[in-house]
Amino acid sequence: MKHLLYLTRCMIISVFVFLPLSPTHTHTHTPHYITDSLLKCVGGNIVLLIQAFRKKFIIPEFDVFAQKINKIYDMVKTQRDGKVADYIPQLAKFSPELWGVSLCTVDGQRHSVGDTKQPFCLQSCVKPLQYAIAVHETGTERVHRYIGMEPSGLKFNMLSLDDEGPHNPMVNAGAIVISSLIKVNRWTDFVKKMAGQEYVGFSNAMFQSEKETGDRNFAIGYYMKEKKCFPPGADMIDSLDFYFQLCSIEVTCESGSVMAATLANGGICPITGERVLSAEAVRNTLSLMHSCGMYDFSGQMAFHVGLPAKSGVSGAILLVIPNVMGVMCWSPPLDRVGNSVRGIYFCQELVSLFNFHNYDNLRHFVKKQDPRRPDGDDRNKSVFNLMFAAYSGDVSALRRFALSSMDMDLKDYDSRTALHISAAEGHKDVVTFLTEICKVDPFVEDRWGNLPVDDALQFGHEEVVKVLKDYQQVCRQQEAQHTEAEHSPILNTIEGIV
């Protein structure tokens, strides 16, 4: 850390040395109090600063990425389906027009768009946080002594148990039992740490509303008490009361995105750098969010989006992209399952544009944008792989590239294509594949003005020369036919119309 602090001091001094001064003022050194004050300000963000200077952020072109997020936001905003939850009076008061998205990367990069400063209650989005804290404090074995880990396939508030216990921590029954395992006096501290000490509030009106309309939850509690689902010594009424309090915790999209980013970062808050949760707790939480987090829509969410997520009837969706970022979406109108209509649509569009789905990185998967790479990294890698395969005569590799939608006419720094390389090396099978199957352009000139056929002639590959000349002739004939068709008059007859 000492060398990092020294580097930062040097950076600060260099900034002040080159600051423009007024004509009447000169300085020969940077005042000591200035460097000390600035070091005090930036000392807590030293790692962030070093990453910024080195351009080592998880999303290097963050401004470009944020613009694309804004486009998705605007597109999703046009959705008008769904209905605001009204079985809890406090939820029914929110406008269906409210719509906000915030994201926070594991490096602390932030972006928000829409109604991201409006407080709302976490509701069921608190369940993964409950579970993570319970595992962190008491361990996986003790928690799952009372709660399962299987999707229920039922509504989140069903009066149903699995093998005499709750199916998983993401349904109401499981969350009520989890409430009996958490130390009440430490909960607030944990949540604020997960949010990077940003806004975390409490809605007493929501808490009272939850208690007054919580008949189903009381029924679930008494049913589990009869089945002895609670740990020894736990009070069912106290657990329910605490559960209602947890559902009434308020956040904004901005503070909620930091909570999600803490999960994405393995339990370390990206804003403060403090470890809040153990790696085991985070791993277990993300696994259960992936399989059970979206009520009876969880299977479709895992299939279409492929990321851990948790929804709440307030219209919130907490989305985690492991090792990349956390996202909090909020829009009150819900679908028939109880998930935010705009939130679901946003998640699907996000994964359609970027390769964030868990299985997008399979070898032959259709290519998507990867914001984790600088612009041009993908192209440089593609050019290298394509040229090397052409040089070594690897038709199998070229076939894989073609099937993955790679541009087979890519050029290197000398404006040479794969056809140039394979022609110069005399790989007839590669040249045949590129011309007959990939239909590449045989008339591309490199920086010296040479065509692929010129390279084949220069190095004495007669068979390759014949293949290329024949292909050039075919291309010329097709071009002539296309030009003739464009200029031919359209007959005003039945035949011409057909």
C-alpha positions in Angstrom: 0.0 0.0 0.0 2.9 2.4 0.7 4.0 2.4 -3.0 0.4 3.1 -4.0 0.2 6.1 -1.6 3.5 7.3 -3.0 2.2 7.0 -6.5 -0.9 8.9 -5.6 1.1 11.7 -4.0 3.2 12.0 -7.2 0.0 12.2 -9.3 -1.4 14.9 -7.1 1.9 16.9 -7.1 2.1 16.6 -10.9 -1.4 18.0 -11.2 -0.6 21.0 -9.2 2.8 21.6 -10.8 1.1 21.9 -14.2 -1.9 23.9 -13.1 -2.2 27.2 -15.0 -1.4 30.2 -12.8 -2.4 33.8 -13.1 0.3 36.1 -14.7 1.0 37.7 -11.3 1.5 34.4 -9.4 4.2 31.8 -9.6 5.1 28.9 -7.5 8.1 26.6 -7.2 6.5 23.9 -5.1 3.2 22.4 -4.1 2.0 23.5 -0.7 2.3 20.7 1.8 -1.2 21.3 3.2 -2.7 20.8 -0.3 -1.2 17.4 -0.9 -2.0 16.3 2.7 -5.7 17.4 2.3 -6.0 15.7 -1.1 -4.4 12.5 0.2 -6.9 12.5 3.0 -9.7 12.8 0.5 -8.6 10.2 -2.0 -6.8 7.8 0.5 -10.0 5.7 0.9 -10.3 5.3 -2.9 -6.7 4.6 -3.7 -7.4 1.3 -5.5 -10.2 2.9 -7.5 -7.9 5.7 -8.5 -5.1 3.4 -9.6 -7.6 1.3 -11.7 -8.8 4.6 -13.3 -5.3 5.7 -14.2 -4.4 2.3 -15.6 -7.8 1.9 -17.3 -8.4 -1.4 -15.7 -12.1 -1.1 -14.9 -14.3 -4.1 -15.4 -16.2 -2.1 -18.1 -13.5 0.0 -19.8 -15.8 2.0 -22.1 -18.3 2.9 -19.3 -19.7 6.0 -21.0 -20.6 4.0 -24.1 -22.1 1.2 -22.0 -24.2 3.7 -20.0 -25.6 5.2 -23.3 -26.7 1.7 -24.3 -28.4 1.2 -20.9 -30.2 4.5 -21.5 -31.5 3.2 -24.8 -32.8 0.0 -23.2 -34.4 2.1 -20.4 -36.2 4.3 -23.0 -37.4 1.3 -25.0 -38.7 -0.4 -21.8 -40.4 2.7 -20.6 -43.0 2.4 -23.4 -44.4 -0.8 -21.7 -47.8 -0.1 -20.2 -48.8 -3.6 -19.1 -49.3 -4.7 -15.5 -51.1 -3.5 -12.4 -49.8 -1.9 -9.2 -50.2 -4.2 -6.2 -53.2 -3.1 -4.2 -53.6 -5.9 -1.5 -51.3 -3.8 0.7 -52.7 -0.2 0.8 -49.3 1.5 1.0 -48.2 -0.2 -2.3 -51.3 1.0 -4.1 -50.3 4.6 -3.6 -47.3 4.5 -6.0 -47.8 5.8 -9.6 -47.5 3.2 -12.4 -45.4 5.8 -14.3 -42.4 5.5 -11.9 -39.5 3.7 -13.5 -35.8 3.7 -12.5 -32.7 1.7 -13.1 -29.4 2.0 -11.3 -26.3 -0.1 -11.7 -23.0 -0.3 -9.8 -20.0 -2.3 -11.0 -17.6 -4.3 -8.8 -15.2 -1.4 -9.3 -17.6 1.2 -8.1 -18.6 2.6 -11.5 -22.2 4.0 -11.2 -25.0 4.9 -13.6 -28.6 5.8 -12.9 -31.5 6.7 -15.1 -35.1 7.6 -14.3 -36.7 7.7 -10.8 -33.7 6.4 -9.0 -33.9 8.6 -5.9 -37.5 7.7 -5.0 -37.5 5.5 -1.8 -39.5 2.2 -2.0 -39.7 -0.8 0.2 -37.6 -3.9 -0.5 -40.5 -6.3 0.2 -39.4 -9.8 -1.0 -36.1 -8.4 -2.4 -35.0 -8.5 1.3 -35.1 -12.3 1.3 -31.7 -13.0 -0.3 -30.2 -10.4 2.0 -31.8 -12.2 5.0 -30.5 -15.5 3.9 -27.0 -14.3 3.1 -26.7 -12.7 6.6 -28.1 -15.9 8.3 -25.5 -18.1 6.5 -22.7 -15.5 7.2 -23.6 -15.5 11.0 -24.6 -19.1 11.6 -23.3 -21.2 8.7 -24.9 -23.1 5.9 -25.5 -26.3 7.8 -27.5 -24.7 10.6 -29.6 -22.6 8.2 -30.5 -25.6 6.0 -31.4 -27.7 9.0 -34.7 -25.8 9.0 -35.0 -24.7 5.3 -34.7 -26.5 2.0 -33.1 -25.4 -1.2 -35.6 -26.6 -3.9 -37.9 -24.4 -6.0 -41.4 -24.8 -4.9 -43.2 -24.3 -8.2 -45.9 -22.6 -6.2 -46.9 -19.0 -5.4 -44.6 -17.3 -2.9 -47.2 -17.2 -0.2 -48.7 -20.6 -0.5 -49.5 -22.6 2.6 -47.2 -25.4 1.6 -44.1 -27.2 3.1 -41.5 -29.6 1.7 -40.6 -32.5 3.9 -42.0 -30.7 6.9 -40.1 -27.5 6.2 -40.1 -24.5 3.9 -39.1 -25.2 0.3 -36.4 -22.5 0.2 -35.5 -19.1 1.7 -37.0 -17.1 -1.2 -40.7 -17.9 -0.4 -42.5 -16.4 2.5 -42.4 -19.5 4.7 -38.6 -19.8 4.4 -38.1 -16.0 5.0 -40.2 -16.2 8.2 -38.0 -19.0 9.5 -34.9 -17.1 8.5 -36.1 -14.2 10.6 -35.9 -16.4 13.6 -32.2 -17.1 12.9 -31.0 -13.5 12.6 -29.9 -11.2 15.4 -32.3 -8.3 15.3 -29.8 -5.8 16.7 -27.2 -6.4 14.0 -29.5 -6.3 11.0 -29.5 -2.6 10.3 -25.7 -2.4 10.5 -25.4 -5.2 8.0 -27.8 -3.7 5.5 -26.2 -0.3 5.6 -22.8 -1.9 5.1 -24.1 -3.7 2.0 -25.4 -0.4 0.7 -22.1 1.3 1.2 -23.6 3.5 3.9 -26.0 5.0 1.3 -29.8 5.5 1.9 -31.5 2.8 3.9 -34.7 3.8 5.6 -37.8 2.3 7.3 -41.4 2.8 6.4 -43.5 2.5 9.6 -46.7 3.0 7.5 -45.7 0.0 5.4 -44.9 -2.0 8.5 -48.4 -1.3 10.0 -50.0 -2.1 6.7 -48.1 -5.4 6.4 -49.3 -6.4 9.9 -52.9 -5.4 9.2 -53.1 -7.3 5.9 -50.8 -10.2 6.9 -53.4 -12.9 7.6 -51.8 -15.3 5.1 -48.4 -14.9 6.7 -49.9 -15.5 10.1 -51.5 -18.6 8.8 -48.2 -19.8 7.4 -46.5 -19.0 10.7 -49.0 -21.0 12.8 -48.9 -23.9 10.3 -45.0 -24.0 10.6 -45.3 -23.7 14.4 -47.6 -26.8 14.4 -45.0 -28.7 12.2 -42.2 -27.5 14.5 -40.3 -25.8 11.7 -38.8 -23.1 13.9 -35.5 -23.5 15.8 -35.8 -24.3 19.5 -36.7 -21.3 21.6 -37.8 -19.1 18.7 -41.0 -17.2 19.1 -43.2 -17.3 16.0 -45.0 -14.0 16.6 -41.6 -12.2 17.1 -40.3 -13.8 14.0 -43.3 -12.6 12.0 -43.0 -9.1 13.4 -39.4 -9.0 12.4 -40.2 -10.3 9.0 -42.7 -7.5 8.5 -40.1 -5.0 9.6 -37.6 -6.4 7.1 -40.1 -6.1 4.2 -40.7 -2.5 5.2 -37.0 -1.4 4.8 -36.7 1.4 2.3 -34.0 1.8 -0.3 -33.6 3.7 -3.6 -32.5 2.3 -6.9 -29.1 3.8 -6.2 -28.5 2.2 -2.8 -30.1 -1.0 -3.9 -27.7 -1.3 -6.8 -24.8 -1.2 -4.3 -26.4 -4.0 -2.3 -26.6 -6.0 -5.6 -23.0 -5.1 -6.4 -21.8 -6.3 -3.0 -23.2 -9.7 -3.9 -21.7 -9.5 -7.4 -18.3 -8.7 -5.7 -18.2 -11.8 -3.5 -19.5 -10.0 -0.4 -17.1 -7.0 -0.5 -18.9 -3.6 -0.9 -17.4 -1.9 -4.0 -18.0 1.5 -2.5 -16.3 1.1 0.8 -14.0 -1.9 0.1 -15.3 -3.6 3.3 -16.1 -7.3 3.5 -19.7 -7.6 4.6 -20.5 -11.2 3.8 -18.5 -14.4 3.5 -17.8 -15.9 0.1 -19.8 -19.0 1.1 -22.8 -16.9 2.0 -22.7 -15.1 -1.3 -22.3 -18.2 -3.4 -25.2 -19.9 -1.7 -27.4 -16.8 -2.0 -26.7 -16.4 -5.7 -27.4 -20.1 -6.4 -30.8 -19.8 -4.7 -31.6 -16.5 -6.4 -30.9 -18.2 -9.7 -33.2 -21.2 -9.1 -35.9 -19.7 -6.8 -35.7 -15.9 -6.8 -38.5 -15.0 -9.2 -41.4 -16.9 -7.7 -43.0 -19.3 -10.2 -41.3 -17.4 -13.0 -37.9 -18.6 -11.8 -37.5 -21.3 -14.5 -38.2 -18.9 -17.3 -35.9 -16.2 -15.8 -33.1 -18.8 -15.6 -33.7 -19.8 -19.2 -34.1 -16.4 -20.8 -31.9 -14.2 -18.6 -29.6 -16.8 -16.9 -28.6 -14.5 -14.0 -29.4 -14.5 -10.2 -32.3 -12.2 -9.5 -35.0 -11.5 -6.8 -38.2 -9.6 -7.3 -40.6 -7.9 -4.8 -44.2 -6.9 -5.0 -43.1 -3.2 -4.6 -42.0 -3.5 -8.3 -38.3 -4.0 -7.5 -35.9 -6.5 -9.2 -32.5 -7.0 -7.7 -30.2 -8.4 -10.5 -26.7 -9.7 -9.9 -24.1 -10.2 -12.7 -21.4 -12.0 -10.8 -17.9 -10.4 -10.9 -19.3 -7.6 -13.1 -22.1 -5.5 -11.5 -25.3 -5.3 -9.6 -28.5 -3.7 -10.9 -31.7 -2.5 -9.2 -34.8 -1.9 -11.4 -38.0 -0.5 -10.0 -41.4 -0.1 -11.6 -44.6 -0.7 -9.6 -46.8 -2.3 -12.3 -46.7 -6.1 -11.8 -47.5 -9.1 -14.0 -49.8 -11.9 -13.0 -47.0 -13.7 -11.2 -46.0 -10.6 -9.1 -42.9 -9.5 -11.0 -42.3 -6.0 -12.3 -43.3 -5.9 -16.0 -40.7 -3.3 -17.0 -38.1 -4.9 -14.8 -38.5 -8.3 -16.5 -38.4 -6.7 -19.9 -35.3 -4.7 -19.0 -33.4 -7.8 -17.8 -34.3 -9.7 -21.0 -33.2 -6.8 -23.2 -30.0 -6.4 -21.3 -29.0 -10.0 -21.9 -30.2 -9.8 -25.5 -27.6 -7.1 -26.1 -24.7 -8.1 -23.9 -23.2 -11.6 -23.3 -24.1 -11.6 -19.6 -26.2 -14.8 -19.7 -24.4 -17.6 -17.8 -24.1 -19.7 -20.9 -23.4 -17.0 -23.5 -19.7 -17.7 -23.4 -19.9 -21.2 -24.9 -17.5 -21.7 -27.7 -20.0 -21.7 -30.6 -22.6 -19.3 -29.2 -23.9 -16.5 -31.3 -21.8 -13.4 -30.8 -23.1 -10.6 -28.5 -21.5 -7.4 -27.3 -19.0 -7.8 -24.4 -18.7 -4.5 -22.5 -15.9 -6.0 -20.4 -13.5 -5.7 -23.4 -12.3 -2.4 -24.8 -13.7 -1.5 -28.3 -11.4 -3.3 -30.8 -10.3 -6.1 -28.4 -12.8 -8.5 -30.0 -11.9 -7.4 -33.5 -8.1 -7.8 -32.8 -8.6 -11.3 -31.4 -10.8 -12.3 -34.3 -8.3 -11.0 -36.9 -5.5 -12.9 -35.1 -7.4 -16.1 -34.9 -8.6 -15.9 -38.5 -5.1 -15.1 -39.9 -3.4 -17.8 -37.9 -6.0 -20.4 -39.0 -5.5 -19.4 -42.6 -1.7 -19.5 -42.2 -1.7 -23.0 -40.6 -4.3 -24.4 -43.1 -6.8 -25.1 -40.3 -10.1 -25.5 -42.2 -11.9 -26.8 -39.0 -11.1 -23.6 -37.2 -12.2 -21.5 -40.1 -15.5 -23.5 -40.2 -16.0 -22.7 -36.5 -15.4 -19.0 -37.1 -17.8 -18.9 -40.1 -20.5 -20.7 -38.0 -20.1 -18.2 -35.2 -20.9 -15.3 -37.6 -17.3 -14.0 -37.9 -16.6 -11.7 -40.8 -14.4 -13.8 -43.0 -13.2 -10.7 -44.9 -11.5 -9.2 -41.9 -8.1 -7.4 -42.7 -4.9 -7.2 -40.7 -2.7 -4.1 -40.4 -1.4 -4.7 -43.9 -5.0 -4.9 -45.3 -4.4 -8.6 -46.0 -7.3 -11.0 -45.7 -7.4 -14.7 -44.8 -7.5 -15.4 -48.6 -4.2 -13.5 -49.0 -2.6 -15.5 -46.3 -3.8 -18.9 -47.4 -3.0 -18.1 -51.1 0.6 -17.1 -50.2 1.0 -20.3 -48.1 -0.5 -22.5 -50.9 -3.3 -24.0 -48.8 -5.7 -25.1 -51.6 -8.3 -26.6 -49.3 -8.4 -23.3 -47.2 -8.7 -21.2 -50.4 -11.5 -23.5 -51.7 -13.4 -23.2 -48.4 -13.1 -19.4 -48.3 -14.2 -19.0 -51.9 -16.9 -21.7 -52.3 -18.4 -21.7 -48.8 -17.7 -18.3 -47.4 -17.9 -16.4 -50.7 -15.1 -13.9 -49.7 -14.1 -11.1 -51.9 -11.2 -12.1 -54.2 -10.5 -8.5 -55.4 -9.3 -7.0 -52.1 -5.9 -5.3 -52.4 -3.4 -5.3 -49.6 -1.2 -2.3 -48.8 1.1 -3.1 -51.7 -1.8 -3.4 -54.2 -1.6 -7.2 -54.4 -4.7 -9.4 -54.8 -4.7 -13.0 -53.3 -4.1 -14.4 -56.8 -1.0 -12.2 -57.1 0.4 -13.8 -53.8 -0.3 -17.3 -55.1 1.5 -16.4 -58.4 4.5 -14.9 -56.6 5.1 -18.0 -54.5 4.4 -20.5 -57.4 1.2 -22.2 -56.1 -0.3 -23.0 -59.5 -3.3 -25.0 -58.3 -4.3 -22.2 -56.0 -3.9 -19.7 -58.8 -6.3 -21.8 -60.9 -8.9 -21.9 -58.1 -8.7 -18.1 -57.6 -8.9 -17.3 -61.3 -11.9 -19.5 -61.7 -13.5 -17.9 -58.7 -12.7 -14.4 -60.0 -14.4 -15.2 -63.2 -17.5 -16.4 -61.4 -17.6 -13.2 -59.3 -17.3 -11.1 -62.5 -20.2 -12.9 -64.2 -22.4 -12.5 -61.1 -21.6 -8.8 -60.9 -22.4 -8.4 -64.6 -25.7 -10.2 -64.2 -26.6 -8.1 -61.1 -25.8 -4.9 -63.0 -27.9 -6.0 -66.0 -30.8 -6.8 -63.7 -30.7 -3.3 -62.1 -30.8 -1.5 -65.4 -33.3 -3.7 -67.3 -36.7 -2.1 -67.8 -39.7 -3.5 -65.9 -42.3 -4.6 -68.3 -45.8 -3.4 -67.6 -47.2 -6.9 -68.1 -48.3 -9.8 -66.0 -44.9 -11.4 -66.7 -43.1 -8.3 -65.7 -45.0 -7.9 -62.5 -44.4 -11.5 -61.5 
